[in-house]
Amino acid sequence: MYKGSLPELFLDTDVAFDILSKRKPHYKDSVLLLELAANDKALLLLAESSLANLIYLSFDIYKLDSAKEKLMDLISACNIISGGKQVMLQAISSPIKDKENALQYYTALNHGADYFITRNISDYKEASMRLPVITPAQFIKSSEK
């Protein structure tokens, strides 16, 4: 991140779905990230690969009310990034056990995100030190300083 630029926050699928579904108790902290973006205090990033999962969860598994509108709003609030072949190869070869998590992480890392935002920090024990893995609450707390 350059001095004076906005921090780029990559939202993992769980955090994004917490926002879409208003999943308690996680919604309260996750939605604050949207408020930061709306107030030009952060840029939100979402992997294109995550969108497939979010669409499936929203329409087919949980059948969220207003799924289409909620997804459109989230997509509008985020920059959508892709990893490509190299990121997929990195994810498959990585020490991160859950390869879907690895795909998200390496997409964010290769894009140059400043933070990887997740509720499941323990899933990323093997992550690189170049991209901090933190919870929505941790980021909110640090941004208040």
C-alpha positions in Angstrom: 0.0 0.0 0.0 1.3 3.4 -0.9 1.2 6.3 1.6 -2.1 8.1 1.0 -3.8 5.2 -0.8 -6.6 3.1 0.5 -5.9 -0.3 2.0 -7.0 -3.2 -0.2 -9.0 -5.7 1.8 -9.6 -9.1 0.2 -12.8 -10.7 1.6 -12.8 -14.4 1.8 -16.0 -16.3 0.9 -17.1 -16.7 4.5 -16.9 -13.0 5.2 -18.7 -12.1 2.0 -21.4 -14.7 2.7 -21.8 -13.3 6.3 -22.7 -10.0 4.6 -25.1 -11.5 2.1 -26.9 -13.7 4.6 -26.7 -11.3 7.6 -25.3 -14.4 9.4 -25.1 -13.8 13.1 -23.0 -13.1 15.0 -20.5 -12.3 12.2 -22.6 -9.9 10.2 -22.0 -7.0 12.6 -18.3 -6.9 12.1 -18.3 -7.8 8.4 -20.8 -5.2 7.3 -18.5 -2.5 8.8 -16.1 -3.3 6.0 -18.7 -2.2 3.5 -19.2 1.0 5.4 -15.4 1.7 5.2 -15.6 1.2 1.5 -18.7 3.4 1.1 -16.8 6.1 3.0 -13.7 5.8 0.8 -11.6 4.4 3.7 -10.9 1.0 2.1 -11.1 -0.9 -1.2 -12.8 -4.3 -1.1 -11.6 -7.2 -3.2 -13.4 -10.4 -4.1 -12.1 -13.3 -6.1 -13.9 -14.2 -9.3 -13.7 -17.8 -8.1 -15.4 -16.8 -4.8 -18.4 -15.5 -6.8 -19.2 -19.0 -8.0 -19.4 -20.2 -4.4 -21.4 -17.2 -3.3 -23.9 -17.7 -6.2 -24.3 -21.4 -5.3 -24.7 -20.7 -1.6 -27.1 -17.8 -2.1 -29.4 -19.4 -4.7 -29.1 -23.2 -4.3 -28.1 -24.0 -0.7 -29.6 -21.2 1.5 -32.1 -19.8 -1.0 -31.6 -16.2 0.3 -34.4 -13.8 -0.1 -33.4 -11.2 -2.6 -30.2 -13.1 -3.5 -29.9 -11.5 -6.9 -30.1 -7.9 -5.5 -27.8 -8.8 -2.6 -25.2 -10.3 -4.9 -25.4 -7.4 -7.3 -24.9 -4.9 -4.5 -21.9 -6.8 -3.1 -20.4 -7.1 -6.6 -20.9 -3.3 -7.1 -19.1 -2.6 -3.8 -16.0 -4.8 -4.6 -13.3 -4.9 -7.1 -13.4 -8.4 -8.7 -10.0 -10.0 -9.2 -8.9 -13.1 -11.0 -5.9 -15.3 -10.4 -5.4 -17.2 -13.6 -3.5 -20.4 -14.3 -0.4 -19.5 -12.2 -2.4 -18.8 -9.1 -4.3 -22.0 -9.5 -1.1 -24.0 -9.7 0.3 -22.2 -6.6 -2.9 -23.0 -4.7 -2.9 -26.6 -5.6 0.8 -26.9 -4.6 0.6 -24.8 -1.5 0.8 -26.1 2.1 -2.7 -24.6 2.8 -4.8 -27.8 3.3 -8.2 -26.4 2.0 -7.4 -25.7 -1.7 -10.4 -23.4 -2.1 -9.0 -21.3 0.7 -5.6 -21.5 -1.0 -7.0 -20.3 -4.3 -8.5 -17.3 -2.6 -5.4 -16.6 -0.6 -3.0 -16.8 -3.6 -5.4 -14.7 -5.7 -5.2 -12.0 -3.1 -1.4 -12.3 -2.6 -0.7 -12.1 -6.3 -2.9 -9.2 -6.7 -1.0 -7.3 -4.0 -3.9 -7.0 -1.5 -2.9 -5.4 1.8 -5.0 -7.7 4.0 -6.7 -11.0 3.7 -9.9 -10.8 5.8 -11.4 -14.0 7.1 -13.1 -15.4 10.2 -11.1 -18.6 9.9 -7.5 -17.5 10.6 -6.5 -21.0 11.7 -7.2 -22.2 8.1 -4.3 -20.0 6.9 -1.5 -21.1 9.3 0.7 -21.9 6.3 0.1 -18.6 4.6 2.9 -16.2 3.6 4.0 -13.5 5.9 3.7 -11.0 2.9 -0.2 -10.9 3.3 -1.5 -10.6 6.8 -4.5 -12.8 7.6 -6.9 -11.1 10.0 -10.6 -11.1 11.0 -13.0 -8.3 10.2 -13.0 -7.3 13.9 -9.2 -7.0 14.0 -9.2 -4.8 10.9 -11.9 -2.6 12.2 -10.1 -2.2 15.5 -6.8 -1.4 13.8 -8.5 1.2 11.5 -9.9 3.1 14.5 -6.4 4.0 15.7 
